[in-house]
Amino acid sequence: MSKPVRFHKQFEKHYAKRILPNIKMSRQYDERYAQFVAGKRDYPLDDHQLTGKLAGKRALSITSDTRLVYKETEDEILFLDIGTHNQVY
C-alpha cells in the first residue's frame, strides 16, 4: 500500500481499551493490519463503503463482530475507530 496510515486519537484510545487487553484480538488486528497495508481488501477483510451518517468512510472486518472504520484520501488513510459493530456504528 503506497499511502501512509495515520491513527486518529479516538482510534488509539479505543484500540488501547477494546483490542489491546485481549491477546487473541490483538493478534487478529495485527494480522488484518498486515493484510490491509499489503493491499488486500477482499475476504477476510471484507472492506466496504459505509452509508448514512458514516457516508464517505469505509470499514473492514477484524473479527466477525469487530470493525475498523477509516477514511481514505488521495494522500493518506486515517483509521478513525475500532470496536464491535454496535460500538462503531
FIMILUM-729208 format. One line per 8 residues: their letters; for each residue x, y, z of C-alpha. Coordinates in steps of 0.05 Angstrom, whole numbers, plus 5000, padded with zeros to 4 digits. Last residue first. Layout:
% FIMILUM-729208
a> X Y Z; ...
% end
This chain:
% FIMILUM-729208
yvqnhtgi> 4562 5044 5281; 4628 5038 5318; 4606 5008 5384; 4548 4966 5356; 4592 4931 5305; 4645 4918 5358; 4705 4963 5363; 4753 5006 5323
dlfliede> 4752 5079 5304; 4781 5132 5257; 4840 5100 5220; 4863 5153 5171; 4889 5131 5103; 4933 5181 5066; 4946 5226 5007; 4887 5219 4959
tekyvlrt> 4841 5210 5018; 4817 5147 5053; 4774 5148 5116; 4773 5091 5166; 4727 5049 5209; 4754 4984 5238; 4702 4932 5254; 4696 4876 5305
dstislar> 4636 4828 5300; 4661 4771 5255; 4733 4791 5270; 4777 4848 5244; 4728 4868 5189; 4738 4929 5147; 4702 4995 5144; 4698 5055 5097
kgalkgtl> 4681 5128 5105; 4646 5176 5058; 4578 5161 5088; 4583 5149 5163; 4516 5182 5180; 4482 5140 5127; 4527 5096 5084; 4593 5059 5092
qhddlpyd> 4638 5033 5037; 4665 4963 5044; 4728 4923 5061; 4710 4850 5072; 4776 4840 5109; 4774 4764 5104; 4759 4767 5046; 4772 4827 4999
rkgavfqa> 4815 4889 5011; 4886 4864 5007; 4937 4918 4991; 4996 4896 5034; 4976 4951 5084; 4909 4915 5093; 4938 4845 5101; 4987 4870 5154
yredyqrs> 4931 4906 5190; 4889 4842 5188; 4944 4801 5221; 4959 4854 5273; 4884 4860 5289; 4877 4785 5298; 4938 4785 5344; 4906 4840 5386
mkinplir> 4840 4802 5388; 4874 4739 5413; 4915 4778 5465; 4854 4816 5491; 4878 4877 5530; 4899 4911 5465; 4832 4910 5430; 4779 4948 5468
kayhkefq> 4815 4998 5512; 4880 5011 5475; 4846 5007 5408; 4791 5053 5432; 4840 5107 5453; 4884 5100 5391; 4823 5103 5346; 4797 5165 5382
khfrvpks> 4865 5199 5373; 4861 5186 5298; 4914 5138 5271; 4953 5151 5207; 4966 5101 5151; 5013 5123 5095; 4991 5112 5023; 5031 5065 4979
m> 5000 5000 5000
% end
